[in-house]
Amino acid sequence: MSDQPTSPDQVNSRPNSSYATLHRGLSIRGVVALSVSDITPMASLLIIAPVVLAAAGTASLWAYLIGCFLAINVALCMGELGSMYPVAGGLYSIVHRVLGRPLGFLALVDYIVQGVFLPASIALGVGTYLNTLDSGIPVNLSSAIAMAVVTILAVLRIQVGAILVGVFLSIEVLVIVLLSIAAFTHWNQPLSILTHPVIADGSALTSVGVGAVVAAIAITMFSVNGYDSAINFSEETRGAASNIGKAVVIAACTGIVLELVPFISGLFGAQDLHAYLSSATPLTDLVGTVWGSGFEKVIIIGALFAIMNAILAITLQFARILWSSARDLAWPTPVNKVLGRVHPTFRSPWVATLLTGGVATILCFASDLVTTVTFTAVMIILLYGLIAVAALVSRVRDRGLARPSRMPLWPVPPILVLIGVVISMTQQSAHDIWIVVILFVIGLAYYYGYLHRSRDRWIPHTVVEELTVED
């Protein structure tokens, strides 16, 4: 079978058209709420931001600003392409259609690896912060229980998930506002921490090199990753296709603001800069210092709701990616039939959801493995690179295709993304890069050994039902 990109008009009569459809129960507001929750601003501040601070010190703010700028350009590329191909497969479906079958499968491999580790890595935050409230609560067991509960909730009808996410997101935003107020009302650091950045090195503060900032950019892009989930939920969304593109960009901008404001305020609000930069829980420590340990516990409880919100949104997203891969006939037929099942009552991809959540629940007992999976950031920025290339190729090759949502200033956004990806990759560890290379080699071996040999395998799906019902 040809490995050339597939036209959007070539799929209606194909074998995957017999798979059950999902329920269109989401408004654009619901999609944006799910996507912002998938970005996990609060969870990122609590779990990922300390990693960035440890890697780049006060220069981490420059890394955040550059990473967020690149993320907005990624979102513009995703918004245009997602409005053209609004299917649950999201980014892998786009790469599949625009750049061809082999790269499309590598994008799927990239997504699946993220789907294996990301829910568990966020879920471990539940156990970590519960343990700070009561040291007798076991981190791994409580994290696994939280992950299992979220998995069951994720099986329910998508409107239920959206409502829960909306409630949790409101609590998350409130916690972020309180954190920001605590820091901004107690400004302690001079602007020179940006012009002459420092990092915690043992018991002292030392200057930060440019290399540390560049290396941290990939982590900051990872920190605000998740706005692509608006595309993954597009088959359950009401409204015009252009709204998918808008949802991607709105979610990206919202998530970035919700992360940047408290991060900046926390950095300048730190009373003891060395302690802040070397702490595993800098923001909650700051609240405890400013408003006391009692209020710190209130913030931690709010943070727990935010982390649960993140787990739910991430599980919902990756379950749909796995379900879509089965509909696209990416696996042997028996596997496709099982993973492609849709619950008769909830109209959700229940088998894919249980598998996604089940694996994450098990991984919660392997916290050392999950927390050391640093190659995930490499996987994310490589996927961004593929989307940037697709955004360039699509405009040049497929000029006649309708683009419900068009990015401004093309080709500037994809070019900026590619420059950022290349620079970031030069600063990643050889260990992480080799892990990704090995995973991609395994993926290509499966593709050429199985999928490439038959016309009835690995078929991109087009949604026949248009998004035309406005809110």
N, C-alpha and C positions, 0 to 999 in steps of 0.2 A: 504494500500500500504506500502511496506517496506520503512524504513527510512535509509536503507543502502546507502553508496555512489554509484554513478552511473558510469558505465563504459563508456568511450568515444565512444564506438562503438554502443551504444544502442538507439540512438535518431533519426536517419535519417528518419524513417518511422513514427515518432510520430506526434501528432496534430500540434505542433508548427512549423513544417517544412513548413507549408503553408504560413507563414508570409513573407511579402516582405523583400528583402534584401537592405542593404545600399550600397552606391556607393563607390567603391575603388578608391578614387582620391587622397590619401595622400602619399607622399614620407616619408621616415624615417626622413628626415630633418624636414618636416612639423609636424610629430608626436612629435619630440623632442621639437620643438618650442611651440606647443600647451601644452605639458606637463610642460615645464619650466614656461610658462605663467600661468598654473594652480597652480604651486607652489607659484606664485605671489611674487617673491623676493622683489620688490620695495614696493608693498602694505603691505607685512609682516613687512618690516622695518618701515613703516610709522604708521601702525595700531597695530601690535602685539608686536614689539620690545619694545615700551614704557611700555607695560604691564609687560614684562619680567624684564625690568630695575626697575620698581616700586616694583616688587616682590622679586628680588634678588640683586639689586644694581650692583656693579661692578663684583660680583660673577656670574652675568648673563652670562658672557663670558664662564665660566666653564660649565654652564648649556647648552649653545649653542654648545660647543665642544662635550659634552657627547651626547646631543640630536642628533646632526648631525652624529656622529659616529654610533649611533644606527640606524639612518635613512638609512645610506648606507647599513647596514646589512639587514634592512627590504627590501630595493630595490633589493638586491641580491636574497632574497627569492621570491619576486614578479616577478623578471625577469625570473627565472627558471619556475615557475608555470604559468606565463602569456604566455610564449612561448609554453607551453603544451596545454593551454586552451585559445586561442586568440579570445575571444568573448566580445561583448559590455558590458556584465554584470560585467566584471572586477573581483574584489575581491570576490563579493558575489557568482559569478559563480564558482570560484575556491573552495571556502569553501563548496559550495553545492556539488560539485563533489567529493572532497577529504574527507570531514568530515561528509557528510550526509545532508539530507533535513532539519531537524530542525535547525541545526547550520547555514546552508545556508540561511534560511529565516531570522534568527537573523542578519546575516551579511547584508542582504538586508534592514532590518529595520534600522540598523546602517547607511547605505549609505543614505537612504531616509531622515533621520533626518538631516544628514549633508547637503543634497541637499536642505532642506527647509531653513536652516539658513545661510549657508556660502555665497551664492550669495548676500543676503541682507546685511550681515555684511560688506562685501567688498564694496558693492555699497554705503553704508553710508559714506565711505571715500570720495566719489566724492563730496557729499554735504558739508562735513566737511571742505575740502580744498578749495572748491569754496567760502565758507563762509569766509575763511581767506583772500581771495582776495577781496571780497566785502561783508561786513556784512549784506547787504540788501538781499542777496540771501538765501532763506529758505533752510535749510539742508535737511529736509525730502522730500520736493517736488522736489528739484533738483536731489536728489538721486533716487527717484522713476522714474523721467523722464529718467535719464541715464539708469536705469535698463530696462525700457520699450523699449528704442532704441536698447539696446544690445539684447534683446529678439527677436526683429524683425530680426536683423542681423544674429542671431544664427539659424534662420529657413532656411537661404540660403544654397546653396550647400557647402559642407564641404571645398572645395578648396577656396571659398571666405573667409570663416572664418579663414582658415590657412594663407591666404595672409594678412588679416587684423591683425591677431595675430603677424605675422612676422614683419610687419611695426611697430606696437605698441611695440613689444619686443625690436626692435632696439633702439627706443627712450628710453625705460626703461633702457637698458644697458648703454646708453650714460649718463643718469641721475645718475645711480649708479657710473659710473666712475668719474663723476664730484664731487659727494658727497665724494668719497674716496680720491680724490686729495685734496679737501678742508680740509679734516681732517688730512691726512698724512703729508701735508706740514705745518701743524700747530700743532705739537705734544706737548701737554701741561701736560700730566699726567705721573707719574712715574710707573714703573712696579710693585711697591708695592701695587697698587690698586687690583692686582690679588693675591698676596701672603697674603695681609691683606685686604680683600674686605670690602667695606662699603656700606651702603644703606641710602637713604634719610629718616630721621625720624623726622617729624616736621621741625624745622628750623636747625637741626643739622645732622651730618653724624655719624652713629653708625655701629658697626661691624655686619657681616652677618653670620648666623648659617648654618650648613650643610643642615638642613631640608629645608631651603628656596631654596637652590640650587636644591635639589632633587625634590621639588614640581614644580620648574620652568622647569624641563626637559620635562614634558608633554607638556607645552606651546611651548617650542622650537621645539619639534617634530611636533606639530601642525603648527608651523610657516613655516616649510619646507615640509609640507604635500602637495601631489598633483601629484607626479611622477607616481602613479598608473594609471593616466589617459591615459598613453600610451597603456595600455591594453584595456581600454574602447573604444579607437579609432581603435583597431586592425582590426575590420571588414571593415574599410574604408581605410586600409593601403595596399600598394603594397609591394612586396618583400617577402623574406623568413621569416618563423615563428621565427627564431632565432633573427631577427632584433627587434622583440617586446621586448625580454629580454634585448637586448643591449640598446634600447631606454629608458627603465625604468631606468637602471643604469646611462646612460649618462645624462638623465634629472635630476636625483637626485643629481649627483655630480655637474652639472652645476648650479642648483638652490642653492645648499649649498654654493658654492664659491661666487655666486652673493649676497648672504645674509651675509656671514661671513666677507668678506673683508670690506665692508662699516661699518658693526656693530663694528668690532674691531677698525677701524680707527676713527670712531665717538667717541667711548669710550675714547680713548687716546687723541683725539683732543679737548675734552671738555675744555673750559677755566674755567668755573665755574662748578665744578663737582656736587655740590648740585643742582644747577639749571637744569643741564642736566638730572640728575637722576629723578627729580621730574616733568620734562616737559612732556606734552602730545604730543609735536612735536619736540623732541630733535634734530633730524638730520637737519631738515629745519631751526631750530633756529641756529644751528652751522654754516650753510652756510650763513645765514644773518649776523652773527657776523664776519665771515671771509671776505666775499666778498660784503656785503652790502644788503640792503633790495630789491634793484632792481633785483639782481641776485637770491635772495631767491624766488622772484615771478616767475622767469623763471624756477627754479627747481620745484616749486609747479605745474606749468603748465605741465611740463614733467611728474611729479608724477601723474597728472590726467590722462594722456594717459596710464600710467602704470596700474592704477587702473581699467580703462575701459578695458584694455587688460585682466586683471585678471577676471573681471566679465564675459567677453565673453568666455574665456576658461573654467571657472567653469560651466557656463550655458550649454555649449556644452557637457561637460562631464556628468553632472547629468541628462540631457535630455536623453542621450543614456542609462544610467542605468535604468531610468524609463521605456523607450521603451523596453529594454531587459526584464524587469520583466513582462511586458505584454506578450511578446513572450514566456516566460517561464511559462505562465498561472498561475501567482501568485495571480490573482484577479478574481472576478466573470466574466463570459464570456462577458457581455456587456462592462465592463470596459476594459478588455483585447483588445477587438476589436477596441475601440476608441484610447487607448494609443498606440496600436501597429501600427497605421497608418503611412505610409511613403509618403511624398509629391511626387506626380507623376513627377514633373519637377526637384525639387532640390534634390530628393532622400534623404531627411533628415527626422528624426522623429518629424514632425512638431507639432503634438498635445502634445506630451510629452515635447517638447521645450516650447510651449506656456504656458503649465501648470506650468512648473518649473519656468520660468521667471515671469509669472503672480503672483504666490504666493510670490516670492521674491519682486516684485514691491509693493504689498500690505504691506508686512512686513517692507518696508522702512518707512512707516508711524508709525511704532511701534518701534522706535529706542531704547527705554528703554528696551524692551523685547529682541531685537536682541543682543544688546551689553552686556547683562548680561547672555547670554547663555554660561556659562563657562563649562557646562557638555559636550560640543562638543569635547573638548580635551580628555575627558574620552572615548567618543565614538571612537575617532580615535585610541587611543593606544590599546583599546580592539580589534579593527579590526586588528591591527598589530599583536596582540597576536594570533588571530585565524590563520592568514597567517603563522606565525612562526610554529605553531602546524601542519598546513597542509604541510609545507615544510619538516618537520620531518617524518610525517606519509607517505607522498607520496613516499619518497625515500625508506622507509622500506617495505611498503606494495606493491607498484607498481613498482618494480624494472625493469620489462620488458617494461615499457612504454618509448617511445621516448622522449628525453629531448633536444629540439633544442638549448636551452641555459642553460648551467649547472653552478650553482654557485660554486665558488672556496671554498675550506676549509670546505666543509660540514662535520659535522653538527654544526660547530662553529657559523656561522651567525644566524641561528634560535635560538640557545641556548642563545646567547648574547641578542637577541631581547626579549626573554621570561624573562630573568633576569631583563632587563631594564623595561619591562612592569610591572612586579610584584613590583619592587621597586618604580616605579612612582605611581602605584595605592595606595600604602600605604600612600602616602602624599596628596592624593586628598581629597576634602571635603566630608563629609558624605552626605551633601545635594545633591551634584552632582552625587555621586554614587547611591543614592536612586532614583534619577530621571531616571538614566539609567536602574536600576533594574526594575522600574515600566514600562518603555517602552518595555523592553524585555519580561516581563510577559504578557503584552498586545499582543505583537507579537506572543508569544507561544500559547496564548489562541486562537488567530485567526488561527494559523497553525493547532493546534490539533482539533479545532472546525470546520474548513472548509477544508483546504488543505489536511490534513492527511486522510480524509475519502474517497477520490476518486483517482483512478489511472490516471485520465485524468486531474489532477491539479498539478502544481508545477513541471514541467518537464524541466530539464536543456537542453539547446540547444547546439548543436555542429555545427560549421560552416562547411558545406560540401565543399565549395570552398576553396582550399588551397591557402596559400600566397606563390605564386611561381613566380610572375611577378616582376623581379628585376628592379630597377631604371635604 
